[in-house]
C-alpha cells in the first residue's frame, strides 16, 4: 500500500485562453511562473519521491517547487487530437457530434485523441510499478490525468458533475492498495504560500 499525491502544473497562456492543451508542449506563462513561485510543497508530502509528466509545463512546475522529479511518460496529459489548441466551444461548433461524444464519459474520445479510459489504463500500469517499488510518491501532472484518477478512486463514470470539485492549485492524495484499488485520502491539500524573503 502506498500514497500517491497528484498536483497540476501551473498556469499557461493556453489555460488563460481556455484552450485545450493535451499533448501540446506549452510552457508556463509568466503569470504561471509567478504563481508557482508562491507555492511550497505541503509538509505531509515530505519524504515523498517525485515524478513529473514529460511536458514542459509540468517539469517547470517541479523545478519551481524545488523538487527533483523524474520524468514519467504515464503522467502525460490526455491526447485531445484534433481539438488541441481549440476552446471547447470552438471544438463543439466544428464537430456536430461533439456533445454526444462528450456524454460518453470515460469513453469520450476527441477526433484522433484518446479517452479517459485509456488514461486510466496508463495510470493502472504506473500504479503497479509504484506498488512494486513501495515508495510514497508525488507527481506533477495535468487536469485530465487527475480527473481520471478521481474517477478510479470514486467510481465516477465521468458523466455529469464530478463527485468532488477539486482545487487545481492544490495537491490531492490517493491511496493505492496491493490489489491496485485507488481511494481518495484527501483532496485540496493547500500548497501553502512561501514565507516572505527576509530583508537584506
C-alpha positions as a printed Julia matrix, in Angstrom:
200×3 Matrix{Float64}:
   0.0    0.0     0.0
   1.41   3.41   -0.94
   0.29   7.03   -1.11
   0.3    8.95   -4.38
  -0.12  12.73   -4.39
  -1.07  14.4    -7.67
  -0.85  18.1    -8.4
  -1.47  20.06  -11.54
   1.16  22.17  -13.29
   1.0   25.96  -13.01
  -1.0   28.13  -15.42
  -0.13  28.64  -19.09
  -1.28  31.14  -21.7
  -3.48  28.41  -23.18
  -5.11  27.89  -19.78
  -5.87  31.6   -19.66
  -7.4   31.39  -23.14
  -9.38  28.25  -22.17
  -7.72  26.29  -24.98
  -7.38  22.51  -24.83
  -3.69  21.72  -24.41
  -3.43  17.94  -24.4
   0.0   16.87  -25.67
   0.89  20.35  -26.99
   4.09  21.27  -25.15
   3.04  24.67  -23.84
   5.31  26.25  -21.2
   4.15  28.12  -18.12
   3.16  31.72  -18.74
   4.99  34.48  -16.82
   1.91  34.65  -14.59
   2.11  30.88  -14.13
   5.76  31.06  -13.12
   4.92  33.77  -10.58
   2.02  31.72   -9.19
   4.11  28.57   -8.71
   6.9   30.57   -7.06
   4.4   31.47   -4.33
   3.76  27.82   -3.5
   5.64  25.25   -1.49
   5.37  21.52   -1.03
   2.96  20.62    1.82
   4.61  19.21    4.94
   2.62  15.98    4.65
   4.43  15.2     1.38
   7.86  15.46    2.99
  10.0   12.46    2.08
   7.94  11.51   -0.98
   9.83  10.73   -4.16
   8.8   12.92   -7.12
   7.74  12.27  -10.7
   6.56  14.66  -13.41
   4.89  14.49  -16.78
   7.48  14.94  -19.54
   5.7   18.07  -20.84
   7.47  21.38  -20.19
   4.73  22.92  -18.07
   4.93  20.04  -15.56
   8.72  19.92  -15.5
   8.9   23.71  -14.98
   6.44  23.45  -12.11
   8.52  20.76  -10.41
  11.67  22.84  -10.84
  10.0   25.92   -9.37
   8.77  23.88   -6.4
  12.36  22.83   -5.8
  11.8   19.08   -6.2
  13.93  16.69   -8.22
  11.26  14.98  -10.3
  11.94  12.02  -12.58
  10.11  12.2   -15.95
   7.24   9.7   -16.17
   5.52   9.22  -19.56
   2.39   7.71  -17.95
   1.64  11.11  -16.41
   1.38  12.94  -19.75
  -1.9   14.76  -20.42
  -4.79  13.12  -22.26
  -4.37  13.43  -26.03
  -7.05  15.76  -27.42
  -6.11  15.04  -31.02
  -7.66  17.47  -33.5
  -9.16  19.51  -30.67
  -5.81  20.64  -29.25
  -5.43  24.4   -29.4
  -9.2   24.93  -29.64
 -11.56  26.16  -26.99
 -14.26  23.65  -26.06
 -16.85  25.94  -27.64
 -14.92  26.01  -30.93
 -14.47  22.23  -30.86
 -18.2   21.75  -30.36
 -19.04  24.23  -33.11
 -16.81  22.43  -35.59
 -17.99  18.92  -34.77
 -21.76  18.24  -34.82
 -21.31  15.03  -32.83
 -19.08  16.56  -30.16
 -21.69  16.91  -27.4
 -22.92  13.33  -27.86
 -19.3   12.17  -27.79
 -18.64  14.07  -24.54
 -21.69  12.39  -22.99
 -19.87   9.04  -23.29
 -17.92   9.87  -20.13
 -14.96   7.54  -19.73
 -15.21   6.61  -23.41
 -15.28  10.19  -24.72
 -12.63  10.33  -27.44
 -11.72  13.54  -29.3
 -11.02  13.04  -33.02
  -7.56  11.48  -33.28
  -7.14  11.57  -29.49
  -7.58   9.22  -26.56
 -10.3    8.59  -23.98
 -10.14   9.0   -20.19
 -10.39   5.2   -20.01
  -7.08   4.98  -21.89
  -5.58   7.46  -19.41
  -6.82   5.23  -16.58
  -5.08   2.25  -18.17
  -1.83   4.24  -18.17
  -2.39   5.1   -14.5
  -3.06   1.46  -13.65
   0.27   0.49  -15.18
   2.02   3.26  -13.26
   0.3    2.2   -10.02
   1.57  -1.37  -10.44
   5.13  -0.12  -10.84
   4.83   2.25   -7.86
   3.41  -0.51   -5.66
   6.29  -2.79   -6.63
   8.72  -0.01   -5.72
   6.94   0.61   -2.41
   7.65   4.32   -2.01
   5.16   7.11   -1.36
   5.23   9.3    -4.45
   4.15  12.78   -5.5
   3.72  13.81   -9.12
   3.24  16.97  -11.15
   0.76  16.17  -13.89
  -2.34  17.5   -15.66
  -6.03  18.13  -15.1
  -7.15  15.3   -17.37
  -4.91  12.82  -15.56
  -6.1   13.92  -12.11
  -9.74  13.68  -13.21
  -9.09  10.14  -14.48
  -7.51   9.28  -11.11
 -10.52  10.76   -9.27
 -12.78   8.54  -11.37
 -10.68   5.48  -10.47
 -10.89   6.35   -6.77
 -14.61   7.15   -6.61
 -16.26   5.07   -9.32
 -17.35   8.23  -11.17
 -18.08   7.38  -14.81
 -17.18  10.93  -15.88
 -20.72  11.77  -16.92
 -22.35  14.66  -15.1
 -20.59  16.6   -12.38
 -17.63  15.05  -10.58
 -18.26  13.74   -7.06
 -15.8   16.28   -5.74
 -14.83  19.68   -7.09
 -11.05  19.95   -6.96
  -8.85  22.98   -6.37
  -6.4   22.89   -9.28
  -3.77  24.86   -7.31
  -3.75  22.21   -4.55
  -2.42  18.67   -4.14
  -4.67  15.6    -3.98
  -3.66  12.49   -2.04
  -4.67   8.97   -3.11
  -4.06   5.57   -1.54
  -3.14   2.63   -3.79
  -3.63  -0.8    -2.22
  -1.92  -4.08   -3.07
  -4.84  -5.1    -5.31
  -4.43  -1.94   -7.39
  -7.51  -0.19   -5.99
  -7.46   3.6    -5.68
  -9.08   5.64   -2.92
  -9.07   9.38   -2.28
  -7.47  10.12    1.09
  -7.58  13.9     0.99
  -8.33  16.44   -1.71
  -7.3   20.09   -1.86
  -4.16  19.99    0.28
  -3.01  23.62    0.23
   0.27  24.45   -1.47
   0.96  26.95    1.29
   2.44  30.28    0.24
   6.13  30.66    0.81
   7.17  32.88    3.72
   8.35  36.36    2.69
  12.01  36.78    1.88
  13.97  38.28    4.81
  15.22  41.83    4.26
  18.78  42.21    3.02
